[in-house]
Amino acid sequence: MNLNSESRSALLTELQTRGIRLIGQDSDHVSRRGGAGPSDHQAFTIDGTTVMLPVYTQSAWESPFTLEDGNIKDRRNQETIIPVRNITGTNTPAFYGLTTDDGIPYQQIATLHGKDVLATTVLQTCIRYESRRKACKFCSIGQSLDAGRTIARKTPQQLAEVAKAAVRLDGVKHVVMTTGTPASSDRGAKVMCESAEAIKAAVDVPVQGQCEPPKDHIWFSRMKAAGIDSLGMHLEAVSPEVREVMTPGKAKVSLEEYFDAFKAAVSVFGKGQVSTYILAGLGDSKEAIISTSEKLIDMGVYPFVVPFVPIRGTPLEDHPPPSAAFMESVLKPIAKKLVSSGMRGEDTQAGCVKCGACSSLSEYEKEAANADFVPA
């Protein structure tokens, strides 16, 4: 298959929705089990593009795609669709072998996402997670904590120490900090400020902070002053009825409150430096995702639309992922709107959008840009 053609975007989209089965694969590569972020995934670089592909999910076990002897194959026709020469795994980083002075492994404080992104969940607890009535149905923030793979609270000093080492030893290019929501009106903005200040004092690296919209918008200026370069406030679902079912606790923070916060945040961080995660496949229609994304883009907010991947141990572990066709029907018009509005993922200073590995949206951006290019 010619991965330089439009089929590249379609193929990567299908791999991200279906996942791949690992056959005879060694384990010395970056992967994620449980926790926040791209859980149950493994990072691969395919023809220079780093993608997170589901490998430990039920859908991956049932996927027609396999990784065998370094080749990605389609078992339906026994065809090698991506040869080993076009694929590299992201090897375990050097900083994973270090521990803090008090004996905590660096890997329990922050992990490598994609190829060159350091990611951490500053608070590995959430006011909603322990309540079945309030918890987001797809959330697995407590799994890695229960399994002993992380600690509940990462101090600013610990984060600074790990970030400095990750930049020095492994060439980390930017940092993503997210958090479970605490029982305070800042909704996590305060720990974002404390953590960013410490990291920036230790090493010069772009930082994204992620939290729910703080009740007082003064926190946006405080986060910017603390050293946060880009901000994520994640909707996940965009329709009120879907939010009530899938994110019953977060749904109490209304869409109106989110959009007011987006407007205020863009005025501080700038166009394209504020983003939101949208999980396609939770029940929102194609039309709802596209129309909401267009509204966000007009405000200067980047809608990072990713395929929902069911995670084992959550109430949605048997919920089917969206089809590749559905994802393509959503991502193509959103990418076209982004390009025409002068917003590209690569222009974001730090964070999930900058990395782009959990969605093929950036590939569709390239398609849209190439289609609009007219040689002089």
Secondary structure per residue as TSV (DSSP state, phi and psi in degrees):
chain	resnum	aa	ss	phi	psi
A	1	M	-	360.0	136.9
A	2	N	-	-82.6	104.5
A	3	L	T	-79.0	2.1
A	4	N	T	-92.5	-3.2
A	5	S	S	-97.4	-178.5
A	6	E	T	-63.8	-20.4
A	7	S	H	-63.5	-21.3
A	8	R	H	-59.6	-49.1
A	9	S	H	-61.1	-44.6
A	10	A	H	-64.2	-40.4
A	11	L	H	-66.1	-47.1
A	12	L	H	-62.7	-35.9
A	13	T	H	-63.4	-43.6
A	14	E	H	-67.2	-39.0
A	15	L	H	-63.3	-36.3
A	16	Q	H	-75.5	-26.4
A	17	T	H	-86.9	-36.4
A	18	R	H	-89.3	-31.4
A	19	G	-	79.4	178.5
A	20	I	-	-136.2	148.9
A	21	R	E	-92.1	133.2
A	22	L	E	-91.2	122.4
A	23	I	E	-120.6	113.2
A	24	G	S	67.6	26.8
A	25	Q	-	-89.3	132.0
A	26	D	-	-71.7	163.3
A	27	S	S	-102.1	7.5
A	28	D	-	-84.0	51.0
A	29	H	B	-138.2	158.6
A	30	V	-	-69.8	124.3
A	31	S	E	-141.7	164.2
A	32	R	E	-131.1	123.0
A	33	R	-	-118.0	123.2
A	34	G	S	65.5	-174.0
A	35	G	S	78.9	-166.1
A	36	A	S	-90.3	169.9
A	37	G	S	80.3	-154.3
A	38	P	S	-76.7	72.1
A	39	S	T	-72.0	149.8
A	40	D	T	60.6	30.8
A	41	H	E	-117.4	166.1
A	42	Q	E	-133.8	145.5
A	43	A	E	-88.9	134.4
A	44	F	E	-134.1	148.1
A	45	T	E	-110.5	117.8
A	46	I	E	-114.6	113.8
A	47	D	T	49.4	42.1
A	48	G	T	88.8	-7.3
A	49	T	E	-105.5	122.2
A	50	T	E	-86.3	129.2
A	51	V	E	-132.8	146.8
A	52	M	E	-98.1	120.4
A	53	L	E	-115.0	134.5
A	54	P	E	-63.1	130.8
A	55	V	-	-130.5	-19.1
A	56	Y	S	-112.7	13.4
A	57	T	S	-94.3	164.5
A	58	Q	H	-62.3	-38.8
A	59	S	H	-65.5	-32.7
A	60	A	H	-66.9	-38.4
A	61	W	H	-63.4	-28.6
A	62	E	T	-96.9	2.0
A	63	S	-	-70.0	145.5
A	64	P	S	-76.1	-9.3
A	65	F	E	-95.0	136.7
A	66	T	E	-131.3	155.1
A	67	L	E	-110.5	109.1
A	68	E	E	-129.6	124.0
A	69	D	T	54.9	32.7
A	70	G	T	85.3	-6.7
A	71	N	E	-100.1	140.2
A	72	I	E	-91.0	123.1
A	73	K	E	-120.0	154.4
A	74	D	E	-105.6	109.0
A	75	R	T	-66.8	-17.2
A	76	R	T	-67.1	-30.4
A	77	N	T	-131.2	9.9
A	78	Q	T	59.2	27.6
A	79	E	E	-95.4	137.5
A	80	T	E	-81.0	113.0
A	81	I	E	-94.7	-25.6
A	82	I	E	-137.0	112.0
A	83	P	-	-74.2	159.5
A	84	V	G	-56.8	-31.7
A	85	R	G	-65.8	-17.0
A	86	N	G	-100.2	2.6
A	87	I	E	-127.1	135.1
A	88	T	E	-133.1	143.7
A	89	G	E	-90.0	156.9
A	90	T	-	-86.7	110.4
A	91	N	B	-69.6	156.2
A	92	T	-	-57.4	124.9
A	93	P	-	-71.7	157.1
A	94	A	G	-64.8	-33.9
A	95	F	G	-67.1	-17.9
A	96	Y	G	-62.4	-21.5
A	97	G	G	-85.1	0.2
A	98	L	-	-102.0	159.9
A	99	T	B	-133.2	157.4
A	100	T	-	-74.4	170.2
A	101	D	T	-60.4	-28.3
A	102	D	T	-94.2	15.9
A	103	G	S	86.9	15.2
A	104	I	-	-94.1	123.6
A	105	P	B	-59.5	136.7
A	106	Y	G	-54.1	-35.4
A	107	Q	G	-63.6	-22.0
A	108	Q	G	-81.7	-9.9
A	109	I	T	-100.7	-39.9
A	110	A	-	-154.7	153.6
A	111	T	E	-129.1	162.0
A	112	L	E	-86.6	127.4
A	113	H	E	-109.9	145.4
A	114	G	T	58.3	-130.6
A	115	K	T	-105.9	-36.0
A	116	D	T	-146.0	33.1
A	117	V	E	-117.3	125.8
A	118	L	E	-91.8	127.3
A	119	A	E	-127.7	143.3
A	120	T	E	-147.5	147.3
A	121	T	E	-104.8	104.6
A	122	V	S	-61.6	-47.3
A	123	L	B	-110.0	113.3
A	124	Q	-	-89.8	26.6
A	125	T	-	-133.2	159.7
A	126	C	-	-147.9	142.3
A	127	I	T	-63.0	-18.3
A	128	R	T	-101.9	-20.9
A	129	Y	T	-63.0	-35.6
A	130	E	T	-79.8	-6.0
A	131	S	-	-108.1	120.6
A	132	R	T	-61.6	-29.1
A	133	R	T	-76.1	-25.0
A	134	K	T	-110.2	-22.5
A	135	A	S	-67.9	143.2
A	136	C	-	-64.9	134.0
A	137	K	T	-67.5	-20.3
A	138	F	T	-99.9	-3.2
A	139	C	-	-77.6	138.1
A	140	S	-	-128.9	29.4
A	141	I	T	-59.2	-28.4
A	142	G	T	-86.8	-10.7
A	143	Q	H	-65.7	-48.3
A	144	S	H	-68.9	-29.4
A	145	L	H	-67.7	-46.3
A	146	D	H	-63.0	-32.3
A	147	A	T	-83.6	-3.0
A	148	G	T	78.8	17.5
A	149	R	S	-88.4	-6.7
A	150	T	S	-150.6	179.2
A	151	I	-	-119.0	158.8
A	152	A	S	-69.5	-36.6
A	153	R	B	-136.6	120.4
A	154	K	-	-94.9	125.4
A	155	T	-	-78.2	157.4
A	156	P	H	-56.1	-38.3
A	157	Q	H	-65.8	-40.8
A	158	Q	H	-64.0	-44.1
A	159	L	H	-64.0	-40.7
A	160	A	H	-63.6	-42.2
A	161	E	H	-63.1	-45.7
A	162	V	H	-69.7	-41.6
A	163	A	H	-61.1	-42.5
A	164	K	H	-62.2	-42.5
A	165	A	H	-68.6	-40.4
A	166	A	H	-65.4	-37.3
A	167	V	H	-68.1	-43.8
A	168	R	H	-70.9	-44.0
A	169	L	H	-90.1	-30.1
A	170	D	H	-126.2	7.4
A	171	G	-	66.1	30.1
A	172	V	-	-58.9	134.3
A	173	K	-	-99.2	-27.8
A	174	H	E	-158.5	166.7
A	175	V	E	-122.3	138.6
A	176	V	E	-116.6	123.7
A	177	M	E	-117.1	122.3
A	178	T	E	-120.5	179.7
A	179	T	-	-160.9	147.6
A	180	G	-	-68.7	157.4
A	181	T	-	-83.5	122.9
A	182	P	-	-83.4	171.0
A	183	A	S	-87.3	62.1
A	184	S	S	-146.3	157.1
A	185	S	T	-70.0	-18.2
A	186	D	T	-77.7	-15.0
A	187	R	T	54.7	34.5
A	188	G	T	106.4	-10.1
A	189	A	H	-63.2	-33.9
A	190	K	H	-65.4	-45.2
A	191	V	H	-70.0	-26.8
A	192	M	H	-63.8	-43.9
A	193	C	H	-63.0	-49.6
A	194	E	H	-59.9	-42.1
A	195	S	H	-70.7	-43.8
A	196	A	H	-63.7	-41.8
A	197	E	H	-57.6	-43.7
A	198	A	H	-68.3	-42.8
A	199	I	H	-63.4	-47.1
A	200	K	H	-66.6	-27.2
A	201	A	H	-72.2	-24.4
A	202	A	H	-94.5	-33.7
A	203	V	-	-155.2	144.7
A	204	D	-	-87.2	94.4
A	205	V	-	-145.5	138.3
A	206	P	-	-64.6	145.2
A	207	V	E	-130.7	134.9
A	208	Q	E	-108.6	137.5
A	209	G	E	-109.3	145.2
A	210	Q	E	-131.9	128.2
A	211	C	-	-161.1	171.7
A	212	E	-	-73.5	161.0
A	213	P	-	-60.1	120.3
A	214	P	-	-66.4	148.9
A	215	K	S	-64.7	-35.8
A	216	D	S	-102.2	119.3
A	217	H	T	-71.0	-5.7
A	218	I	H	-61.3	-21.9
A	219	W	H	-64.7	-24.1
A	220	F	H	-65.0	-44.4
A	221	S	H	-65.8	-36.9
A	222	R	H	-66.3	-41.0
A	223	M	H	-66.3	-40.7
A	224	K	H	-62.5	-44.6
A	225	A	H	-66.3	-28.2
A	226	A	H	-76.3	-12.4
A	227	G	T	115.1	6.7
A	228	I	-	-79.7	123.8
A	229	D	-	-90.7	-35.6
A	230	S	E	-135.1	152.7
A	231	L	E	-127.5	136.3
A	232	G	E	-117.0	128.7
A	233	M	-	-129.6	111.9
A	234	H	-	-99.8	121.3
A	235	L	-	-77.0	-41.3
A	236	E	B	66.2	-58.6
A	237	A	-	-116.9	149.5
A	238	V	-	-114.1	-14.1
A	239	S	S	-99.2	136.4
A	240	P	H	-53.2	-41.4
A	241	E	H	-69.1	-34.7
A	242	V	H	-73.3	-39.1
A	243	R	H	-60.5	-41.4
A	244	E	H	-61.9	-36.2
A	245	V	H	-82.3	-47.5
A	246	M	H	-87.8	-31.6
A	247	T	-	-131.9	64.2
A	248	P	T	-59.5	-35.6
A	249	G	T	-74.6	-48.8
A	250	K	G	-63.5	-26.0
A	251	A	G	-64.0	-18.2
A	252	K	G	-69.1	-20.6
A	253	V	S	-88.3	105.1
A	254	S	-	-67.4	161.6
A	255	L	H	-60.8	-35.3
A	256	E	H	-62.4	-40.6
A	257	E	H	-66.4	-40.1
A	258	Y	H	-61.4	-47.1
A	259	F	H	-69.3	-33.7
A	260	D	H	-62.2	-40.4
A	261	A	H	-68.3	-39.6
A	262	F	H	-58.2	-45.7
A	263	K	H	-60.7	-44.9
A	264	A	H	-67.0	-38.4
A	265	A	H	-68.7	-40.0
A	266	V	H	-62.2	-35.1
A	267	S	H	-64.9	-21.3
A	268	V	H	-97.4	-48.7
A	269	F	H	-90.3	-23.4
A	270	G	-	99.5	162.9
A	271	K	T	-60.2	131.0
A	272	G	T	82.1	-4.1
A	273	Q	S	-102.5	2.7
A	274	V	E	-117.6	134.8
A	275	S	E	-138.8	167.7
A	276	T	E	-144.0	141.6
A	277	Y	E	-82.0	134.7
A	278	I	E	-126.4	121.1
A	279	L	E	-94.0	101.1
A	280	A	E	-74.4	131.5
A	281	G	T	116.8	-3.1
A	282	L	S	-81.8	-14.0
A	283	G	S	135.9	-14.1
A	284	D	-	-66.2	140.6
A	285	S	-	-74.1	161.2
A	286	K	H	-56.1	-44.3
A	287	E	H	-63.6	-39.1
A	288	A	H	-66.8	-41.8
A	289	I	H	-66.4	-43.6
A	290	I	H	-67.4	-46.2
A	291	S	H	-66.1	-39.1
A	292	T	H	-65.9	-41.6
A	293	S	H	-62.7	-41.6
A	294	E	H	-63.0	-39.6
A	295	K	H	-63.1	-42.4
A	296	L	H	-63.9	-44.5
A	297	I	H	-61.2	-41.0
A	298	D	H	-61.7	-25.5
A	299	M	H	-86.5	-10.6
A	300	G	T	94.6	14.1
A	301	V	E	-103.1	133.8
A	302	Y	E	-88.7	118.2
A	303	P	E	-86.5	104.4
A	304	F	E	-86.7	96.9
A	305	V	E	-92.8	120.9
A	306	V	E	-126.3	154.0
A	307	P	E	-73.4	133.3
A	308	F	-	-64.6	131.6
A	309	V	-	-118.4	114.8
A	310	P	-	-64.9	133.3
A	311	I	-	-108.5	133.7
A	312	R	T	-59.7	142.3
A	313	G	T	88.4	-0.9
A	314	T	S	-107.0	161.8
A	315	P	T	-59.2	-20.0
A	316	L	T	-103.0	20.2
A	317	E	T	-62.7	-24.1
A	318	D	T	-102.4	5.1
A	319	H	S	-73.2	129.0
A	320	P	-	-70.0	143.9
A	321	P	-	-71.3	161.9
A	322	P	-	-68.0	156.2
A	323	S	-	-75.4	158.3
A	324	A	H	-62.0	-35.5
A	325	A	H	-64.0	-41.0
A	326	F	H	-63.7	-45.5
A	327	M	H	-61.5	-42.8
A	328	E	H	-63.4	-38.6
A	329	S	H	-67.2	-24.4
A	330	V	H	-88.6	-46.6
A	331	L	H	-71.1	-35.9
A	332	K	H	-59.8	-53.4
A	333	P	H	-67.8	-31.9
A	334	I	H	-67.0	-42.6
A	335	A	H	-61.7	-40.9
A	336	K	H	-62.6	-41.4
A	337	K	H	-65.7	-41.5
A	338	L	H	-60.5	-47.1
A	339	V	H	-64.3	-44.6
A	340	S	H	-67.3	-22.1
A	341	S	T	-93.5	1.0
A	342	G	T	73.7	29.3
A	343	M	-	-119.8	115.5
A	344	R	-	-122.0	143.0
A	345	G	G	-56.1	-36.9
A	346	E	G	-66.5	-16.6
A	347	D	G	-87.5	-9.4
A	348	T	S	-71.0	140.7
A	349	Q	S	-73.0	-34.5
A	350	A	S	-160.3	156.8
A	351	G	S	110.3	-167.1
A	352	C	H	-60.8	-41.2
A	353	V	H	-64.6	-42.7
A	354	K	H	-60.6	-44.4
A	355	C	H	-67.8	-54.5
A	356	G	-	73.9	2.6
A	357	A	T	-72.4	-18.5
A	358	C	T	-89.7	0.9
A	359	S	-	-147.3	152.8
A	360	S	S	-92.0	14.5
A	361	L	H	-56.8	-40.2
A	362	S	H	-64.7	-29.5
A	363	E	H	-67.8	-39.5
A	364	Y	H	-70.4	-29.2
A	365	E	H	-59.9	-44.7
A	366	K	H	-61.2	-43.1
A	367	E	H	-57.8	-48.4
A	368	A	H	-64.5	-39.7
A	369	A	H	-65.2	-41.7
A	370	N	H	-66.9	-36.1
A	371	A	H	-68.4	-31.5
A	372	D	H	-86.5	-11.3
A	373	F	-	-76.0	126.6
A	374	V	-	-119.5	113.5
A	375	P	-	-58.6	145.4
A	376	A	-	-71.7	360.0
